[in-house]
Amino acid sequence: MEVRPGARGTGRGGGDTGGGRAEGRRGGAKVGPMTKWEYATVPLLVHATKQILDTWGEDGWELVQVVPGPNNPEQLVAYLKREKQ
């Protein structure tokens, strides 16, 4: 008996479990080009956080996450992204 990876009922391969996924189907919706992003890391000053984020936002940057700085947890770092032109 030949066992194919992903074949149903074999208990092997971790393939399709019958959940209705469209993986591997042909003739489905067309997928457009993938969006390309550029990223920036910005130190945030506690007394000017809103002003800093507003300035970057006006230039098309979107806030992704704010994390503590690597050397000083009290210093915050903002990660921003925007679509590449």
All heavy atoms as an XYZ file, in Angstrom:
643
protein
N       0.839     -1.164      0.000
C       0.000      0.000      0.000
C       0.887      1.230      0.000
O       1.775      1.361      0.807
C      -0.893     -0.018      1.240
C      -1.710      1.226      1.408
S      -2.796      0.995      2.820
C      -2.691      2.596      3.518
N       0.615      2.163     -0.903
C       1.386      3.402     -1.001
C       0.760      4.445     -0.082
O      -0.444      4.658     -0.099
C       1.374      3.923     -2.431
C       2.106      5.225     -2.575
C       2.018      5.775     -3.986
O       1.666      5.028     -4.907
O       2.296      6.960     -4.150
N       1.602      5.088      0.737
C       1.124      6.141      1.623
C       1.693      7.463      1.137
O       2.896      7.635      1.066
C       1.563      5.882      3.087
C       1.129      7.023      3.981
C       1.014      4.560      3.576
N       0.803      8.376      0.769
C       1.223      9.697      0.306
C       1.196     10.664      1.475
O       0.256     10.626      2.275
C       0.282     10.188     -0.786
C       0.291      9.340     -2.018
C      -0.596      9.944     -3.081
N      -1.807     10.553     -2.520
C      -3.028     10.084     -2.698
N      -3.234      9.014     -3.419
N      -4.062     10.689     -2.164
N       2.203     11.567      1.575
C       2.150     12.574      2.638
C       0.870     13.386      2.503
O       0.496     13.809      1.416
C       3.376     13.450      2.363
C       4.288     12.584      1.550
C       3.395     11.665      0.768
N       0.172     13.546      3.608
C      -1.039     14.354      3.618
C      -2.286     13.611      3.191
O      -3.357     14.179      3.115
N      -2.175     12.319      2.881
C      -3.356     11.563      2.457
C      -4.282     11.363      3.638
O      -3.839     11.112      4.750
C      -2.932     10.215      1.868
N      -5.584     11.473      3.407
C      -6.560     11.315      4.483
C      -6.612      9.871      4.957
O      -6.445      8.936      4.185
C      -7.953     11.722      4.004
C      -8.085     13.184      3.812
C      -9.511     13.515      3.523
N      -9.602     14.910      3.106
C     -10.694     15.473      2.682
N     -11.787     14.775      2.582
N     -10.708     16.725      2.337
N      -6.868      9.761      6.245
C      -7.091      8.437      6.798
C      -5.825      7.653      7.076
O      -5.897      6.544      7.537
N      -4.658      8.226      6.806
C      -3.424      7.486      7.042
C      -2.889      7.709      8.434
O      -2.068      6.940      8.909
C      -2.326      7.902      6.042
O      -2.013      9.275      6.270
C      -2.755      7.672      4.621
N      -3.327      8.821      9.070
C      -2.785      9.128     10.376
C      -1.383      9.681     10.302
O      -0.714      9.833     11.292
N      -0.907      9.950      9.093
C       0.442     10.476      8.912
C       0.414     11.707      8.027
O      -0.542     11.947      7.321
C       1.333      9.441      8.218
C       1.447      8.159      8.908
C       2.432      7.316      8.163
N       2.053      5.910      8.327
C       2.708      4.927      7.811
N       3.745      5.151      7.056
N       2.336      3.690      8.015
N       1.493     12.427      8.043
C       1.677     13.503      7.075
C       1.071     14.832      7.466
O       1.430     15.844      6.911
N       0.151     14.878      8.396
C      -0.416     16.141      8.828
C      -1.093     16.918      7.721
O      -1.115     18.130      7.731
N      -1.630     16.240      6.762
C      -2.239     16.904      5.609
C      -3.612     17.454      5.906
O      -3.977     17.695      7.052
N      -4.411     17.626      4.875
C      -5.749     18.195      4.981
C      -6.594     17.353      5.920
O      -6.689     16.144      5.791
C      -6.386     18.244      3.594
C      -7.721     18.977      3.595
O      -8.142     19.500      4.625
O      -8.326     19.006      2.525
N      -7.229     18.024      6.869
C      -8.081     17.321      7.819
C      -9.542     17.415      7.437
O     -10.415     17.125      8.240
C      -7.883     17.899      9.239
O      -8.201     19.289      9.197
C      -6.476     17.680      9.728
N      -9.810     17.885      6.223
C     -11.186     17.965      5.773
C     -11.900     19.206      6.245
O     -13.110     19.280      6.215
N     -11.158     20.210      6.691
C     -11.752     21.415      7.224
C     -12.204     22.398      6.166
O     -12.557     23.516      6.470
N     -12.191     22.011      4.904
C     -12.680     22.880      3.852
C     -11.683     23.928      3.403
O     -12.050     24.920      2.805
N     -10.431     23.748      3.693
C      -9.430     24.724      3.280
C      -9.248     24.678      1.774
O      -9.420     23.645      1.140
C      -8.090     24.442      3.960
C      -8.176     24.606      5.461
C      -6.852     24.397      6.098
N      -6.324     23.073      5.773
C      -5.374     22.478      6.445
N      -4.827     23.068      7.453
N      -4.939     21.297      6.089
N      -8.867     25.809      1.204
C      -8.727     25.911     -0.244
C      -7.301     25.670     -0.706
O      -6.962     25.981     -1.830
C      -9.184     27.299     -0.693
N      -6.460     25.124      0.149
C      -5.077     24.894     -0.233
C      -5.007     23.939     -1.417
O      -5.663     22.913     -1.455
C      -4.299     24.303      0.935
C      -4.135     25.258      2.076
C      -3.463     24.609      3.260
O      -3.200     23.396      3.221
O      -3.215     25.319      4.216
N      -4.200     24.301     -2.374
C      -3.976     23.431     -3.502
C      -5.047     23.465     -4.562
O      -4.925     22.821     -5.589
N      -6.108     24.181     -4.359
C      -7.159     24.248     -5.369
C      -6.759     25.205     -6.474
O      -6.168     26.233     -6.233
C      -8.481     24.713     -4.747
C      -9.028     23.711     -3.772
C     -10.356     24.142     -3.262
N     -10.796     23.216     -2.217
C     -11.784     23.460     -1.409
N     -12.458     24.579     -1.496
N     -12.121     22.595     -0.491
N      -7.153     24.892     -7.668
C      -6.844     25.748     -8.816
C      -8.109     26.447     -9.276
O      -9.208     25.981     -9.055
C      -6.265     24.908     -9.953
C      -4.954     24.274     -9.561
C      -4.366     23.500    -10.726
N      -3.219     22.743    -10.270
C      -1.981     23.164    -10.411
N      -1.725     24.307    -10.985
N      -0.979     22.429     -9.994
N      -7.925     27.587     -9.950
C      -9.072     28.294    -10.488
C      -9.759     29.192     -9.473
O     -10.835     29.683     -9.728
N      -9.148     29.390     -8.314
C      -9.734     30.246     -7.290
C      -9.486     31.711     -7.601
O      -9.148     32.095     -8.714
N      -9.663     32.543     -6.600
C      -9.484     33.990     -6.758
C      -8.025     34.311     -7.073
O      -7.117     33.646     -6.594
C      -9.918     34.700     -5.489
N      -7.830     35.335     -7.868
C      -6.479     35.789     -8.199
C      -5.920     36.568     -7.013
O      -6.629     37.318     -6.354
C      -6.513     36.716     -9.417
C      -7.124     36.083    -10.635
C      -6.090     35.307    -11.386
C      -6.734     34.793    -12.662
N      -6.054     33.725    -13.248
N      -4.646     36.392     -6.762
C      -3.980     37.098     -5.680
C      -3.102     38.176     -6.295
O      -2.296     37.902     -7.177
C      -3.121     36.131     -4.836
C      -2.365     36.882     -3.765
C      -3.996     35.058     -4.228
N      -3.278     39.415     -5.836
C      -2.495     40.534     -6.353
C      -1.089     40.528     -5.784
O      -0.720     39.666     -4.988
N      -0.301     41.514     -6.185
C       1.075     41.583     -5.681
C       1.085     41.848     -4.173
O       0.204     42.521     -3.639
C       1.672     42.758     -6.452
C       0.516     43.550     -6.946
C      -0.631     42.597     -7.092
N       2.075     41.289     -3.509
C       2.197     41.440     -2.075
C       2.625     42.868     -1.725
O       3.491     43.432     -2.380
C       3.230     40.454     -1.537
C       3.395     40.508     -0.037
S       4.614     39.332      0.549
C       3.606     37.881      0.634
N       2.013     43.445     -0.705
C       2.375     44.783     -0.253
C       3.771     44.753      0.339
O       4.104     43.857      1.111
C       1.383     45.282      0.819
O       0.076     45.264      0.264
C       1.730     46.677      1.280
N       4.595     45.735     -0.024
C       5.942     45.844      0.536
C       5.946     46.998      1.528
O       5.376     48.057      1.275
C       6.964     46.072     -0.563
C       7.011     44.881     -1.496
C       8.182     44.923     -2.407
C       8.075     43.702     -3.298
N       9.302     43.285     -3.827
N       6.585     46.775      2.668
C       6.591     47.745      3.750
C       8.003     48.209      4.045
O       8.965     47.478      3.830
C       6.028     47.110      5.025
C       4.639     46.597      4.890
C       4.264     45.307      4.631
C       3.429     47.347      4.995
N       2.896     45.216      4.575
C       2.353     46.453      4.804
C       3.136     48.686      5.240
C       1.027     46.852      4.844
C       1.811     49.083      5.286
C       0.776     48.174      5.093
N       8.118     49.413      4.565
C       9.367     49.872      5.151
C       9.081     50.131      6.623
O       7.943     50.414      7.003
C       9.912     51.115      4.448
C       9.016     52.325      4.439
C       9.644     53.494      3.698
O      10.870     53.666      3.765
O       8.895     54.232      3.041
N      10.097     49.996      7.448
C       9.923     50.075      8.889
C      10.859     51.110      9.495
O      11.916     51.402      8.941
C      10.204     48.711      9.533
C       9.260     47.642      9.048
C       9.566     46.865      7.929
C       8.051     47.418      9.684
C       8.688     45.903      7.466
C       7.170     46.446      9.230
C       7.504     45.692      8.123
O       6.639     44.744      7.670
N      10.462     51.643     10.647
C      11.293     52.584     11.385
C      11.167     52.293     12.873
O      10.101     51.869     13.344
C      10.857     54.018     11.098
N      12.252     52.493     13.596
C      12.221     52.431     15.054
C      12.514     53.831     15.569
O      13.444     54.489     15.101
C      13.257     51.435     15.610
O      14.537     51.767     15.098
C      12.920     50.022     15.224
N      11.695     54.271     16.504
C      11.768     55.643     16.978
C      11.756     55.667     18.502
O      10.833     55.130     19.117
C      10.553     56.448     16.458
C      10.601     57.884     16.933
C      10.460     56.371     14.952
N      12.764     56.295     19.133
C      12.698     56.449     20.587
C      11.605     57.458     20.947
O      11.453     58.476     20.274
C      14.085     56.970     20.967
C      14.658     57.522     19.711
C      13.981     56.843     18.566
N      10.825     57.140     21.967
C       9.739     58.029     22.385
C      10.132     58.755     23.667
O      10.542     58.126     24.644
C       8.455     57.238     22.623
C       7.843     56.562     21.403
C       6.635     55.733     21.818
C       7.461     57.587     20.355
N      10.001     60.058     23.649
C      10.231     60.855     24.847
C       8.912     60.952     25.596
O       7.884     61.305     25.010
C      10.731     62.246     24.464
C      11.980     62.267     23.576
C      12.290     63.688     23.139
C      13.152     61.640     24.304
N       8.922     60.639     26.880
C       7.696     60.576     27.669
C       6.920     61.890     27.599
O       5.694     61.891     27.483
C       8.019     60.205     29.138
C       6.765     60.234     29.989
C       8.655     58.831     29.194
N       7.597     63.009     27.605
C       6.908     64.298     27.624
C       6.422     64.740     26.240
O       5.733     65.741     26.128
C       7.824     65.382     28.227
C       9.065     65.636     27.430
N      10.178     64.836     27.534
C       9.347     66.573     26.501
C      11.106     65.283     26.698
N      10.631     66.326     26.065
N       6.778     63.975     25.167
C       6.379     64.386     23.813
C       5.893     63.218     22.963
O       5.946     63.274     21.741
C       7.561     65.069     23.131
N       5.391     62.175     23.596
C       4.979     60.968     22.871
C       3.938     61.261     21.797
O       4.098     60.866     20.643
C       4.430     59.911     23.853
O       5.447     59.600     24.792
C       4.023     58.650     23.133
N       2.876     61.967     22.147
C       1.813     62.252     21.179
C       2.338     63.080     20.018
O       2.038     62.792     18.855
C       0.646     62.967     21.855
C      -0.505     63.243     20.887
C      -1.647     63.928     21.568
C      -2.824     64.242     20.690
N      -2.664     64.352     19.290
N       3.116     64.085     20.307
C       3.664     64.932     19.245
C       4.556     64.127     18.293
O       4.473     64.265     17.074
C       4.455     66.090     19.848
C       5.029     67.025     18.815
C       5.859     68.138     19.455
O       6.022     68.181     20.660
N       6.375     69.008     18.623
N       5.383     63.267     18.838
C       6.276     62.438     18.009
C       5.450     61.513     17.112
O       5.684     61.442     15.898
C       7.240     61.619     18.906
C       8.215     62.559     19.618
C       7.985     60.576     18.074
C       8.995     61.897     20.743
N       4.474     60.820     17.700
C       3.664     59.881     16.909
C       2.808     60.615     15.878
O       2.652     60.133     14.744
C       2.796     59.024     17.823
C       3.560     58.045     18.723
C       2.603     57.339     19.672
C       4.369     57.054     17.911
N       2.262     61.781     16.237
C       1.474     62.565     15.274
C       2.330     62.996     14.081
O       1.883     62.946     12.934
C       0.864     63.802     15.944
C      -0.345     63.475     16.811
O      -0.861     62.344     16.716
O      -0.760     64.361     17.584
N       3.558     63.412     14.355
C       4.462     63.851     13.282
C       4.754     62.698     12.320
O       4.678     62.867     11.100
C       5.775     64.400     13.875
O       5.465     65.510     14.720
C       6.727     64.830     12.784
N       5.068     61.531     12.850
C       5.332     60.371     11.993
C       4.054     59.954     11.259
O       4.100     59.576     10.096
C       5.896     59.212     12.817
C       7.350     59.399     13.143
C       7.877     60.136     14.163
C       8.455     58.860     12.428
N       9.246     60.079     14.115
C       9.626     59.300     13.071
C       8.572     58.039     11.313
C      10.899     58.946     12.635
C       9.844     57.680     10.880
C      10.991     58.132     11.527
N       2.907     60.023     11.936
C       1.635     59.663     11.310
C       1.297     60.566     10.134
O       0.765     60.111      9.117
N       1.613     61.846     10.239
C       1.364     62.777      9.133
C       2.198     62.431      7.904
O       1.819     62.751      6.778
C       1.660     64.215      9.582
C       0.634     64.756     10.545
C       1.024     66.106     11.143
O       2.055     66.679     10.737
O       0.291     66.574     12.024
N       3.309     61.750      8.129
C       4.169     61.323      7.015
C       3.800     59.937      6.502
O       4.542     59.333      5.715
C       5.640     61.341      7.444
C       6.172     62.754      7.628
O       5.613     63.688      7.025
O       7.147     62.922      8.384
N       2.661     59.393      6.972
C       2.177     58.118      6.458
C       2.604     56.897      7.245
O       2.333     55.768      6.845
N       3.261     57.094      8.381
C       3.717     55.966      9.187
C       2.600     55.498     10.112
O       1.877     56.302     10.683
C       4.938     56.341     10.004
C       6.152     56.574      9.165
C       6.559     57.760      8.644
C       7.089     55.600      8.733
N       7.710     57.579      7.912
C       8.059     56.261      7.946
C       7.215     54.226      8.922
C       9.128     55.599      7.362
C       8.290     53.570      8.347
C       9.224     54.244      7.573
N       2.487     54.180     10.272
C       1.493     53.563     11.151
C       2.214     52.904     12.317
O       3.193     52.171     12.125
C       0.719     52.506     10.362
C      -0.313     51.770     11.157
C      -1.020     50.698     10.331
O      -0.951     50.731      9.096
O      -1.654     49.835     10.954
N       1.723     53.160     13.528
C       2.318     52.558     14.718
C       2.000     51.069     14.756
O       0.848     50.661     14.628
C       1.781     53.237     15.976
C       2.298     52.705     17.310
C       3.803     52.927     17.442
C       1.544     53.363     18.454
N       3.038     50.256     14.929
C       2.866     48.806     15.019
C       2.912     48.359     16.476
O       2.062     47.607     16.929
C       3.961     48.067     14.211
C       3.856     46.568     14.379
C       3.899     48.456     12.746
N       3.920     48.869     17.206
C       4.095     48.418     18.582
C       4.992     49.390     19.332
O       5.857     50.033     18.739
C       4.727     47.024     18.584
C       4.845     46.385     19.939
C       5.333     44.954     19.848
O       5.884     44.527     18.854
N       5.143     44.202     20.914
N       4.789     49.472     20.646
C       5.678     50.227     21.524
C       6.230     49.237     22.544
O       5.473     48.478     23.157
C       4.936     51.373     22.245
C       5.856     52.074     23.231
C       4.379     52.370     21.236
N       7.569     49.221     22.692
C       8.220     48.292     23.616
C       9.238     49.040     24.466
O       9.702     50.116     24.078
C       8.924     47.139     22.854
C       7.934     46.310     22.068
C      10.011     47.666     21.956
N       9.615     48.467     25.608
C      10.676     49.071     26.404
C      12.003     49.030     25.636
O      12.259     48.100     24.868
C      10.757     48.179     27.649
C       9.469     47.425     27.675
C       9.019     47.311     26.253
N      12.829     50.031     25.857
C      14.135     50.080     25.190
C      15.039     48.949     25.629
O      14.872     48.391     26.720
N      16.035     48.601     24.794
C      16.902     47.460     25.104
C      17.824     47.698     26.303
O      18.137     46.765     27.029
C      17.712     47.269     23.827
C      17.665     48.588     23.138
C      16.362     49.222     23.530
N      18.244     48.937     26.522
C      19.185     49.224     27.606
C      18.515     49.848     28.824
O      19.089     49.841     29.903
C      20.293     50.153     27.108
C      21.083     49.522     25.982
O      21.312     48.324     25.975
N      21.479     50.325     25.014
N      17.340     50.415     28.629
C      16.637     51.090     29.716
C      15.143     50.855     29.539
O      14.526     51.447     28.668
C      16.958     52.591     29.696
C      16.266     53.345     30.798
O      15.539     52.775     31.608
N      16.489     54.642     30.832
N      14.552     50.001     30.365
C      13.123     49.693     30.213
C      12.212     50.914     30.353
O      11.080     50.887     29.912
C      12.842     48.681     31.324
C      14.163     48.223     31.818
C      15.175     49.252     31.438
N      12.706     51.979     30.965
C      11.896     53.191     31.100
C      11.864     53.997     29.802
O      10.993     54.834     29.616
C      12.417     54.046     32.255
C      12.232     53.359     33.597
C      12.769     54.189     34.744
O      13.045     55.389     34.550
O      12.910     53.620     35.836
N      12.824     53.753     28.907
C      12.854     54.413     27.601
C      12.025     53.577     26.629
O      12.293     52.395     26.436
C      14.293     54.515     27.079
C      14.405     55.006     25.657
C      13.962     56.453     25.503
O      14.461     57.328     26.163
N      13.009     56.675     24.614
N      11.002     54.162     26.027
C      10.137     53.425     25.104
C      10.615     53.585     23.674
O      11.155     54.633     23.294
C       8.692     53.915     25.226
C       8.054     53.737     26.599
C       6.653     54.338     26.607
C       8.019     52.274     26.992
N      10.413     52.536     22.887
C      10.761     52.541     21.468
C       9.512     52.191     20.670
O       8.833     51.202     20.970
C      11.888     51.528     21.153
C      12.191     51.493     19.665
C      13.135     51.857     21.960
N       9.207     53.013     19.663
C       8.054     52.756     18.796
C       8.526     52.095     17.512
O       9.541     52.498     16.939
C       7.342     54.067     18.478
N       7.800     51.086     17.061
C       8.033     50.458     15.767
C       6.919     50.916     14.851
O       5.737     50.785     15.163
C       8.029     48.928     15.888
C       9.280     48.399     16.555
C       9.390     48.360     17.942
C      10.353     47.963     15.795
C      10.544     47.885     18.553
C      11.507     47.492     16.399
C      11.585     47.456     17.773
O      12.741     46.983     18.381
N       7.294     51.467     13.692
C       6.333     52.008     12.740
C       6.530     51.360     11.373
O       7.619     50.847     11.080
C       6.521     53.521     12.628
C       6.422     54.270     13.942
C       7.591     55.208     14.093
C       5.134     55.021     14.035
N       5.483     51.390     10.555
C       5.589     50.882      9.175
C       4.785     51.766      8.246
O       3.841     52.448      8.663
C       5.112     49.424      9.078
C       3.602     49.274      9.188
C       3.179     47.843      8.948
C       1.662     47.729      8.957
N       1.211     46.388      8.681
N       5.146     51.735      6.977
C       4.354     52.365      5.922
C       4.636     51.636      4.623
O       5.686     51.007      4.460
C       4.631     53.863      5.805
C       5.954     54.226      5.194
C       6.055     55.726      5.026
N       7.414     56.080      4.603
C       7.860     57.305      4.536
N       7.087     58.327      4.846
N       9.089     57.551      4.146
N       3.684     51.732      3.729
C       3.816     51.053      2.450
C       4.935     51.712      1.643
O       5.042     52.925      1.597
C       2.499     51.119      1.677
C       2.465     50.245      0.470
C       1.076     50.162     -0.150
O       0.098     50.598      0.476
O       0.987     49.643     -1.271
N       5.780     50.857      1.026
C       6.842     51.388      0.175
C       6.246     51.998     -1.072
O       5.315     51.463     -1.648
C       7.819     50.271     -0.231
C       8.865     49.991      0.774
C       9.915     49.085      0.178
C      11.076     48.966      1.137
N      12.156     48.179      0.573
N       6.787     53.116     -1.484
C       6.317     53.801     -2.683
C       7.052     53.331     -3.909
O       8.151     53.010     -3.936
C       6.490     55.311     -2.527
C       5.708     55.850     -1.337
C       4.207     55.653     -1.466
O       3.639     55.765     -2.551
N       3.561     55.338     -0.374
